């Protein structure tokens, strides 16, 4: 899994994978399952992905805030704004948007950001 390779599994409570869940994005049920496991309402959640249709369209369809990681700049800000979200080029830009200093590791222990 990518999460293990990145060394971030200790910050993740669960993952919903299409191969084990049996439904692929953008099917709403996979996003709804993630919300159920997180015990959160969609309007309290941000979904970060790198695909316009499966990630942005799928997550916005259930009411989440979609964030498109567009490393190759294949989309525009307007493309994502149509779905109520925004576009970044990397994960550090999301931390900037949240007002978090990525070089200050204290944010990793902030319950309001990690859960």
KOLFI-666981 format. One line per field, with one value per atom (N, C-alpha, C): residue in three letters; x, y, z; atom name. Coordinates in nm, 2 decimals. Atoms other than C-alpha are relative to their C-alpha. Layout:
KOLFI-666981
res = c(ALA  ...)
u = c(X  ...)
v = c(Y  ...)
w = c(Z  ...)
atom = c(CA  ...)
***
This chain:
KOLFI-666981
res = c(UNK  UNK  UNK  UNK  UNK  UNK  UNK  UNK  UNK  UNK  UNK  UNK  UNK  UNK  UNK  UNK  UNK  UNK  UNK  UNK  UNK  UNK  UNK  UNK  UNK  UNK  UNK  UNK  UNK  UNK  UNK  UNK  UNK  UNK  UNK  UNK  UNK  UNK  UNK  UNK  UNK  UNK  UNK  UNK  UNK  UNK  UNK  UNK  UNK  UNK  UNK  UNK  UNK  UNK  UNK  UNK  UNK  UNK  UNK  UNK  UNK  UNK  UNK  UNK  UNK  UNK  UNK  UNK  UNK  UNK  UNK  UNK  UNK  UNK  UNK  UNK  UNK  UNK  UNK  UNK  UNK  UNK  UNK  UNK  UNK  UNK  UNK  UNK  UNK  UNK  UNK  UNK  UNK  UNK  UNK  UNK  UNK  UNK  UNK  UNK  UNK  UNK  UNK  UNK  UNK  UNK  UNK  UNK  UNK  UNK  UNK  UNK  UNK  UNK  UNK  UNK  UNK  UNK  UNK  UNK  UNK  UNK  UNK  UNK  UNK  UNK  UNK  UNK  UNK  UNK  UNK  UNK  UNK  UNK  UNK  UNK  UNK  UNK  UNK  UNK  UNK  UNK  UNK  UNK  UNK  UNK  UNK  UNK  UNK  UNK  UNK  UNK  UNK  UNK  UNK  UNK  UNK  UNK  UNK  UNK  UNK  UNK  UNK  UNK  UNK  UNK  UNK  UNK  UNK  UNK  UNK  UNK  UNK  UNK  UNK  UNK  UNK  UNK  UNK  UNK  UNK  UNK  UNK  UNK  UNK  UNK  UNK  UNK  UNK  UNK  UNK  UNK  UNK  UNK  UNK  UNK  UNK  UNK  UNK  UNK  UNK  UNK  UNK  UNK  UNK  UNK  UNK  UNK  UNK  UNK  UNK  UNK  UNK  UNK  UNK  UNK  UNK  UNK  UNK  UNK  UNK  UNK  UNK  UNK  UNK  UNK  UNK  UNK  UNK  UNK  UNK  UNK  UNK  UNK  UNK  UNK  UNK  UNK  UNK  UNK  UNK  UNK  UNK  UNK  UNK  UNK  UNK  UNK  UNK  UNK  UNK  UNK  UNK  UNK  UNK  UNK  UNK  UNK  UNK  UNK  UNK  UNK  UNK  UNK  UNK  UNK  UNK  UNK  UNK  UNK  UNK  UNK  UNK  UNK  UNK  UNK  UNK  UNK  UNK  UNK  UNK  UNK  UNK  UNK  UNK  UNK  UNK  UNK  UNK  UNK  UNK  UNK  UNK  UNK  UNK  UNK  UNK  UNK  UNK  UNK  UNK  UNK  UNK  UNK  UNK  UNK  UNK  UNK  UNK  UNK  UNK  UNK  UNK  UNK  UNK  UNK  UNK  UNK  UNK  UNK  UNK  UNK  UNK  UNK  UNK  UNK  UNK  UNK  UNK  UNK  UNK  UNK  UNK  UNK  UNK  UNK  UNK  UNK  UNK  UNK  UNK  UNK  UNK  UNK  UNK)
u = c(0.08  0.00  0.09  -0.07  0.11  0.01  -0.01  0.03  0.11  -0.11  0.28  0.14  -0.12  0.54  0.04  -0.02  0.49  0.03  -0.02  0.52  -0.10  0.10  0.20  -0.12  0.11  -0.01  -0.04  0.03  0.02  -0.09  0.09  -0.18  -0.14  0.12  -0.46  -0.07  0.08  -0.74  -0.06  0.06  -0.88  0.02  0.00  -0.87  -0.11  0.10  -1.15  0.06  -0.06  -1.00  -0.11  0.10  -1.22  0.02  -0.01  -1.07  -0.05  0.06  -1.18  -0.14  0.14  -1.50  -0.09  0.08  -1.62  -0.06  0.05  -1.71  0.11  -0.11  -1.48  -0.06  0.03  -1.48  -0.04  0.07  -1.68  -0.13  0.13  -1.96  -0.01  0.01  -2.10  0.01  0.00  -2.12  0.14  -0.13  -1.74  0.03  -0.02  -1.73  -0.09  0.09  -2.03  0.06  -0.06  -1.85  0.11  -0.11  -1.55  -0.06  0.07  -1.78  -0.05  0.05  -1.94  0.11  -0.11  -1.61  0.06  -0.06  -1.49  -0.10  0.10  -1.82  -0.01  0.01  -1.84  -0.11  0.09  -2.09  0.09  -0.08  -1.97  0.05  -0.04  -1.97  0.11  -0.12  -1.70  0.13  -0.11  -1.47  0.06  -0.07  -1.21  0.05  -0.05  -1.13  0.11  -0.12  -0.79  0.03  -0.03  -0.73  0.06  -0.07  -0.55  -0.08  0.08  -0.84  -0.12  0.11  -1.10  -0.13  0.13  -1.38  -0.01  0.02  -1.32  0.00  -0.03  -1.20  -0.08  0.07  -1.34  -0.15  0.14  -1.67  -0.07  0.05  -1.72  -0.02  0.01  -1.65  -0.09  0.09  -1.84  -0.14  0.14  -2.14  -0.06  0.05  -2.17  0.01  0.00  -2.11  0.13  -0.13  -1.74  0.07  -0.08  -1.49  0.11  -0.10  -1.29  0.12  -0.13  -0.92  0.07  -0.07  -0.75  0.15  -0.15  -0.37  0.03  -0.02  -0.28  0.15  -0.15  0.10  0.04  -0.04  0.11  -0.08  0.08  -0.13  -0.09  0.09  -0.38  -0.14  0.13  -0.68  0.02  0.00  -0.77  -0.07  0.08  -0.89  -0.15  0.14  -1.22  -0.06  0.05  -1.25  -0.05  0.03  -1.25  -0.10  0.10  -1.45  -0.14  0.13  -1.74  -0.06  0.05  -1.76  0.02  -0.01  -1.70  0.13  -0.13  -1.34  0.11  -0.12  -0.99  0.11  -0.11  -0.67  0.13  -0.14  -0.32  0.10  -0.10  0.00  0.07  -0.06  0.12  -0.06  0.06  0.03  0.03  -0.04  0.22  -0.09  0.10  -0.02  -0.13  0.11  -0.30  0.02  -0.04  -0.12  0.00  0.00  -0.07  -0.14  0.14  -0.44  -0.06  0.05  -0.51  0.07  -0.07  -0.27  0.10  -0.09  -0.03  0.14  -0.14  0.35  0.05  -0.04  0.47  0.13  -0.13  0.81  -0.01  0.02  0.66  -0.08  0.06  0.57  -0.11  0.11  0.34  -0.14  0.13  0.05  -0.04  0.03  0.07  -0.08  0.07  -0.06  -0.13  0.12  -0.34  -0.13  0.11  -0.66  -0.10  0.09  -0.86  0.04  -0.05  -0.64  0.01  -0.03  -0.57  -0.12  0.12  -0.91  -0.12)
v = c(-0.12  0.00  0.13  -0.13  0.36  0.06  -0.06  0.46  -0.05  0.06  0.22  0.05  -0.05  0.33  0.14  -0.14  0.69  0.01  0.00  0.59  0.08  -0.08  0.76  -0.08  0.08  0.47  0.02  -0.03  0.57  0.12  -0.11  0.88  -0.03  0.04  0.69  -0.11  0.09  0.52  -0.12  0.10  0.33  0.05  -0.03  0.31  -0.08  0.08  0.21  -0.02  0.03  0.04  -0.07  0.05  -0.04  -0.15  0.15  -0.39  -0.08  0.07  -0.49  0.04  -0.05  -0.28  -0.05  0.05  -0.40  0.10  -0.11  -0.07  0.10  -0.09  0.18  0.14  -0.14  0.56  0.02  -0.10  0.77  -0.05  0.05  0.54  0.06  -0.07  0.74  -0.10  0.09  0.43  -0.02  0.01  0.41  0.12  -0.12  0.77  0.00  0.01  0.71  -0.10  0.09  0.41  0.07  -0.07  0.63  0.10  -0.09  0.88  -0.07  0.08  0.61  -0.05  0.05  0.47  0.12  -0.12  0.83  0.06  -0.05  0.89  0.16  -0.14  1.23  0.03  -0.04  1.42  0.05  -0.03  1.49  0.15  -0.14  1.87  0.03  -0.01  1.82  -0.06  0.08  1.63  0.06  -0.03  1.71  -0.13  0.12  1.45  0.05  -0.03  1.47  -0.11  0.10  1.29  0.06  -0.05  1.32  -0.03  0.03  1.23  0.09  -0.09  1.47  -0.07  0.07  1.22  -0.08  0.09  0.96  0.07  -0.06  1.19  0.13  -0.13  1.54  -0.01  0.02  1.45  -0.09  0.10  1.15  0.06  -0.05  1.32  0.12  -0.11  1.64  -0.05  0.06  1.42  -0.04  0.03  1.32  0.11  -0.12  1.67  0.03  -0.02  1.65  0.12  -0.10  1.93  -0.07  0.07  1.80  0.09  -0.07  1.89  -0.09  0.07  1.79  0.03  -0.02  1.73  -0.02  -0.01  1.83  0.03  -0.02  1.78  0.04  -0.03  1.81  0.11  -0.11  2.10  -0.03  0.04  1.92  0.07  -0.06  2.10  0.15  -0.14  2.46  0.01  -0.02  2.61  0.00  0.00  2.67  -0.14  0.14  2.30  -0.06  0.05  2.22  0.08  -0.09  2.52  -0.04  0.04  2.39  -0.10  0.10  2.11  0.04  -0.06  2.34  -0.03  0.03  2.24  0.10  -0.08  2.37  -0.10  0.07  2.26  0.03  -0.03  2.22  -0.08  0.07  2.10  -0.11  0.10  1.90  0.01  0.01  1.80  0.12  -0.11  2.09  0.12  -0.11  2.34  -0.02  0.02  2.17  0.05  -0.05  2.23  0.15  -0.14  2.59  0.05  -0.04  2.62  -0.01  0.02  2.48  0.09  -0.09  2.73  -0.08  0.08  2.46  0.01  0.00  2.49  -0.15  0.14  2.16  -0.04  0.03  2.19  0.00  0.01  2.22  -0.12  0.13  1.86  0.01  -0.01  1.98  -0.02  0.02  1.98  -0.14  0.14  1.60  -0.05  0.04  1.59  0.08  -0.08  1.84  -0.08  0.09  1.63  0.07  -0.06  1.89  -0.02  0.02  1.83  -0.14  0.14  1.46  -0.10  0.09  1.31  0.06)
w = c(0.00  0.00  0.00  0.00  -0.07  0.14  -0.13  0.28  0.08  -0.07  0.42  -0.06  0.06  0.17  0.04  -0.04  0.27  0.15  -0.14  0.64  0.08  -0.07  0.74  0.06  -0.05  0.85  0.14  -0.14  1.21  0.02  -0.01  1.13  -0.07  0.07  0.94  0.09  -0.08  1.13  -0.09  0.09  0.83  -0.15  0.14  0.45  -0.07  0.07  0.21  -0.14  0.13  -0.10  -0.08  0.09  -0.40  -0.02  0.02  -0.44  0.12  -0.11  -0.09  0.03  -0.02  -0.07  -0.11  0.11  -0.41  -0.09  0.08  -0.56  -0.02  0.04  -0.74  0.00  0.02  -0.73  -0.15  -0.08  -0.83  0.06  -0.07  -0.69  0.13  -0.13  -0.40  0.12  -0.12  -0.17  0.06  -0.06  -0.13  0.08  -0.08  -0.01  0.13  -0.12  0.22  0.10  -0.10  0.37  0.07  -0.07  0.44  0.11  -0.10  0.61  0.12  -0.11  0.81  0.10  -0.08  0.93  0.08  -0.07  1.02  0.10  -0.09  1.20  -0.02  0.03  1.02  -0.10  0.11  0.81  -0.11  0.12  0.46  0.00  0.00  0.51  0.10  -0.09  0.78  -0.06  0.05  0.55  -0.14  0.12  0.28  -0.06  0.07  0.02  -0.10  0.08  -0.15  -0.09  0.10  -0.47  -0.13  0.12  -0.80  -0.13  0.12  -1.04  0.00  0.01  -1.16  0.01  -0.01  -1.22  0.12  -0.12  -0.95  0.13  -0.13  -0.68  0.02  -0.02  -0.73  -0.02  0.03  -0.89  0.10  -0.09  -0.66  0.14  -0.14  -0.33  0.01  -0.01  -0.41  -0.01  0.02  -0.51  0.13  -0.13  -0.14  0.10  -0.09  0.00  0.06  -0.06  0.08  -0.08  0.07  0.00  -0.08  0.08  -0.30  -0.02  0.03  -0.34  -0.10  0.11  -0.66  0.01  0.01  -0.64  -0.15  0.15  -1.00  -0.02  0.01  -1.01  -0.14  0.14  -1.39  -0.06  0.04  -1.40  -0.13  0.11  -1.63  0.01  -0.02  -1.49  0.04  -0.04  -1.40  0.13  -0.12  -1.08  -0.02  0.04  -1.25  -0.01  0.02  -1.34  0.14  -0.14  -0.96  0.07  -0.07  -0.84  -0.04  0.04  -1.04  0.10  -0.10  -0.78  0.14  -0.14  -0.48  0.06  -0.05  -0.44  -0.04  0.05  -0.51  -0.04  0.06  -0.68  0.06  -0.05  -0.54  -0.09  0.08  -0.70  0.09  -0.09  -0.39  0.14  -0.13  -0.04  0.09  -0.08  0.12  -0.02  0.02  -0.04  0.08  -0.08  0.15  0.14  -0.13  0.47  0.01  0.01  0.37  0.01  0.00  0.30  0.14  -0.14  0.65  0.10  -0.09  0.80  0.09  -0.07  0.91  -0.06  0.04  0.90  -0.01  0.02  0.74  0.07  -0.06  0.91  0.15  -0.15  1.26  0.03  -0.02  1.36  0.11  -0.11  1.65  -0.06  0.06  1.40  -0.01  0.01  1.38  0.13  -0.13  1.74  0.03  -0.02  1.69  -0.04  0.02  1.72  -0.10  0.09  1.52  -0.14  0.14  1.21  -0.03  0.03  1.24  0.01  -0.02  1.32  -0.06)
atom = c(N  CA  C  N  CA  C  N  CA  C  N  CA  C  N  CA  C  N  CA  C  N  CA  C  N  CA  C  N  CA  C  N  CA  C  N  CA  C  N  CA  C  N  CA  C  N  CA  C  N  CA  C  N  CA  C  N  CA  C  N  CA  C  N  CA  C  N  CA  C  N  CA  C  N  CA  C  N  CA  C  N  CA  C  N  CA  C  N  CA  C  N  CA  C  N  CA  C  N  CA  C  N  CA  C  N  CA  C  N  CA  C  N  CA  C  N  CA  C  N  CA  C  N  CA  C  N  CA  C  N  CA  C  N  CA  C  N  CA  C  N  CA  C  N  CA  C  N  CA  C  N  CA  C  N  CA  C  N  CA  C  N  CA  C  N  CA  C  N  CA  C  N  CA  C  N  CA  C  N  CA  C  N  CA  C  N  CA  C  N  CA  C  N  CA  C  N  CA  C  N  CA  C  N  CA  C  N  CA  C  N  CA  C  N  CA  C  N  CA  C  N  CA  C  N  CA  C  N  CA  C  N  CA  C  N  CA  C  N  CA  C  N  CA  C  N  CA  C  N  CA  C  N  CA  C  N  CA  C  N  CA  C  N  CA  C  N  CA  C  N  CA  C  N  CA  C  N  CA  C  N  CA  C  N  CA  C  N  CA  C  N  CA  C  N  CA  C  N  CA  C  N  CA  C  N  CA  C  N  CA  C  N  CA  C  N  CA  C  N  CA  C  N  CA  C  N  CA  C  N  CA  C  N  CA  C  N  CA  C  N  CA  C  N  CA  C  N  CA  C  N  CA  C  N  CA  C  N  CA  C  N  CA  C  N  CA  C  N  CA  C  N  CA  C  N  CA  C  N  CA  C  N  CA  C  N  CA  C  N  CA  C  N  CA  C  N  CA  C  N  CA  C)
***
